[in-house]
Amino acid sequence: MREAIVHRCRFYKTELYSINCLSYNEKLEKVAVLRKRIRRSMKVGADDQIKIEIWSLKDNVAFLEQTIFDDPKDSSHIESIAWSKNGQLYSCGLNSYLNAYDLQNEKISHRICANSSALWCMNFNKDQDLIAVGTENGHAVLIRVFEESFQFEALLNNFSKRILCIEWFYPENGDPKLV
């Protein structure tokens, strides 16, 4: 019987990230992926890392184009991401801010405090000039989107529970509604 010596070598340590949100931009053929580091222990702080990956899907070839990390000194604790029709990427998070990104510089270009509570979800209307944001305290906030700024439009009725998903509904006869 021969003996064998087995050597195990690891050149790098992989980090586990969950996928929390996806947003596809059909015009640019890009998908934004919101990832959060999976904590290996219960400690909070340095272990929390959030990143947004921008993947190009042109010509049926997927490749990672860029990665935007959430600033640990001014963390947004991002929960949702969405593309606008003009290719602008937006996010909202637990710090109550709606953010617009400058993808060339990989940072937030402008932001607005949408509510005094955490923001869990968002969705653009059909014209993509209005974002509906769902909050921790059950409000739906409507924010008008401009190229370089935001404008608060309305705070809709309190649903008394956290809003984790929000969608626009367009009935055949009538104005659009949020569900």
C-alpha positions as CSV (number, residue, x, y, z in Angstrom):
1,M,0.0,0.0,0.0
2,R,1.4,3.4,-1.0
3,E,1.0,6.5,1.1
4,A,0.1,9.8,-0.4
5,I,0.7,13.2,1.0
6,V,-2.1,15.6,0.4
7,H,-1.4,19.3,0.5
8,R,-4.2,21.9,0.6
9,C,-3.4,25.4,-0.5
10,R,-5.7,28.4,-0.4
11,F,-4.4,31.5,-2.1
12,Y,-7.3,33.7,-1.2
13,K,-10.3,33.7,1.2
14,T,-13.6,34.0,-0.5
15,E,-16.3,36.3,1.0
16,L,-19.9,35.2,0.9
17,Y,-22.4,37.8,-0.4
18,S,-26.2,37.4,-0.8
19,I,-28.1,39.0,-3.7
20,N,-30.7,41.3,-2.2
21,C,-32.0,43.1,-5.2
22,L,-31.7,43.2,-9.0
23,S,-32.6,45.9,-11.5
24,Y,-32.3,45.5,-15.3
25,N,-31.9,48.4,-17.8
26,E,-33.1,47.1,-21.2
27,K,-31.8,50.1,-23.1
28,L,-28.2,49.9,-21.7
29,E,-28.3,46.1,-21.5
30,K,-27.0,46.2,-17.9
31,V,-28.1,44.7,-14.7
32,A,-27.4,46.2,-11.3
33,V,-27.0,43.7,-8.5
34,L,-27.2,44.7,-4.8
35,R,-25.1,42.4,-2.7
36,K,-24.6,42.2,1.1
37,R,-21.8,40.4,2.9
38,I,-23.1,37.4,4.9
39,R,-21.8,37.9,8.4
40,R,-20.0,34.9,9.9
41,S,-20.7,36.1,13.4
42,M,-23.2,38.3,15.2
43,K,-20.9,41.3,15.5
44,V,-22.1,44.4,13.6
45,G,-19.9,47.1,12.1
46,A,-16.9,46.3,10.0
47,D,-18.5,43.0,9.0
48,D,-21.3,44.8,7.2
49,Q,-20.4,45.4,3.6
50,I,-22.8,46.4,0.9
51,K,-21.9,46.7,-2.8
52,I,-23.6,47.3,-6.1
53,E,-22.3,45.4,-9.1
54,I,-23.0,46.6,-12.6
55,W,-23.0,43.8,-15.1
56,S,-23.0,44.3,-18.9
57,L,-25.1,41.8,-20.8
58,K,-24.4,43.1,-24.4
59,D,-24.1,40.5,-27.2
60,N,-25.2,37.7,-24.8
61,V,-21.9,38.0,-22.9
62,A,-22.1,38.8,-19.2
63,F,-19.2,40.5,-17.5
64,L,-18.7,42.6,-14.4
65,E,-18.3,46.2,-15.5
66,Q,-17.8,47.9,-12.2
67,T,-18.4,47.7,-8.4
68,I,-19.7,50.5,-6.2
69,F,-19.1,50.0,-2.4
70,D,-21.3,51.6,0.2
71,D,-19.2,54.2,2.1
72,P,-18.6,52.8,5.6
73,K,-18.3,56.3,7.0
74,D,-21.6,57.4,5.5
75,S,-23.4,54.1,5.0
76,S,-26.8,54.1,3.2
77,H,-27.6,50.6,4.3
78,I,-29.0,50.1,0.8
79,E,-32.2,47.9,0.5
80,S,-33.4,48.6,-3.1
81,I,-31.9,49.7,-6.4
82,A,-33.6,50.8,-9.7
83,W,-32.6,52.2,-13.1
84,S,-34.3,55.2,-14.8
85,K,-34.9,55.3,-18.5
86,N,-31.9,57.6,-19.0
87,G,-29.5,55.1,-17.4
88,Q,-29.3,56.8,-14.0
89,L,-29.0,54.3,-11.1
90,Y,-30.9,55.0,-7.9
91,S,-30.9,53.4,-4.4
92,C,-32.7,53.7,-1.2
93,G,-31.9,52.4,2.2
94,L,-32.3,52.2,6.0
95,N,-30.8,55.7,6.5
96,S,-34.0,57.2,4.9
97,Y,-32.2,58.7,1.8
98,L,-32.9,58.2,-1.9
99,N,-29.6,58.3,-3.8
100,A,-28.7,58.9,-7.4
101,Y,-25.3,57.6,-8.6
102,D,-22.6,59.0,-10.8
103,L,-21.4,55.7,-12.3
104,Q,-18.2,57.2,-13.9
105,N,-16.9,58.3,-10.4
106,E,-18.6,55.3,-8.6
107,K,-20.2,57.5,-5.9
108,I,-23.5,59.2,-5.0
109,S,-24.1,62.3,-7.1
110,H,-27.1,63.6,-5.2
111,R,-29.6,62.5,-2.6
112,I,-32.8,63.5,-0.7
113,C,-34.1,62.5,2.7
114,A,-37.4,60.9,1.7
115,N,-38.8,60.3,5.2
116,S,-37.8,60.1,8.8
117,S,-37.8,56.3,8.8
118,A,-36.1,53.5,6.9
119,L,-36.8,53.1,3.1
120,W,-37.3,49.5,2.1
121,C,-38.4,49.5,-1.6
122,M,-38.9,51.8,-4.6
123,N,-40.4,51.7,-8.1
124,F,-40.6,54.1,-11.0
125,N,-43.9,55.0,-12.7
126,K,-44.4,54.3,-16.4
127,D,-43.0,57.7,-17.4
128,Q,-40.1,57.2,-15.1
129,D,-40.3,60.7,-13.7
130,L,-41.8,59.7,-10.3
131,I,-40.5,57.3,-7.8
132,A,-42.7,55.6,-5.2
133,V,-40.8,54.7,-2.0
134,G,-42.0,52.3,0.7
135,T,-41.1,53.1,4.3
136,E,-40.7,51.4,7.7
137,N,-43.6,53.3,9.2
138,G,-46.0,52.4,6.4
139,H,-45.9,55.5,4.2
140,A,-45.6,55.6,0.5
141,V,-43.5,58.6,-0.5
142,L,-43.7,60.1,-4.0
143,I,-40.6,61.9,-5.3
144,R,-40.3,63.6,-8.6
145,V,-37.0,62.9,-10.4
146,F,-35.0,65.4,-12.4
147,E,-31.6,65.0,-14.0
148,E,-29.6,66.6,-11.2
149,S,-32.2,66.8,-8.4
150,F,-35.3,65.5,-6.6
151,Q,-38.5,67.1,-5.6
152,F,-40.8,65.8,-2.8
153,E,-44.3,65.3,-4.3
154,A,-46.5,63.6,-1.7
155,L,-46.7,61.5,1.4
156,L,-49.5,58.9,1.0
157,N,-51.7,57.4,3.7
158,N,-50.1,55.4,6.4
159,F,-50.7,51.7,6.0
160,S,-49.5,51.1,9.6
161,K,-47.1,48.4,8.6
162,R,-43.7,48.3,6.9
163,I,-43.8,48.4,3.1
164,L,-41.4,45.9,1.6
165,C,-42.6,45.9,-2.0
166,I,-44.3,48.6,-4.0
167,E,-45.7,48.6,-7.5
168,W,-47.6,51.0,-9.8
169,F,-51.0,49.7,-11.1
170,Y,-52.5,51.2,-14.3
171,P,-56.3,50.5,-14.6
172,E,-57.8,50.8,-18.0
173,N,-60.0,53.7,-16.9
174,G,-58.5,56.0,-14.3
175,D,-55.4,57.3,-12.8
176,P,-52.4,55.0,-11.8
177,K,-52.5,53.6,-8.3
178,L,-49.9,52.2,-5.9
179,V,-50.2,48.6,-4.6
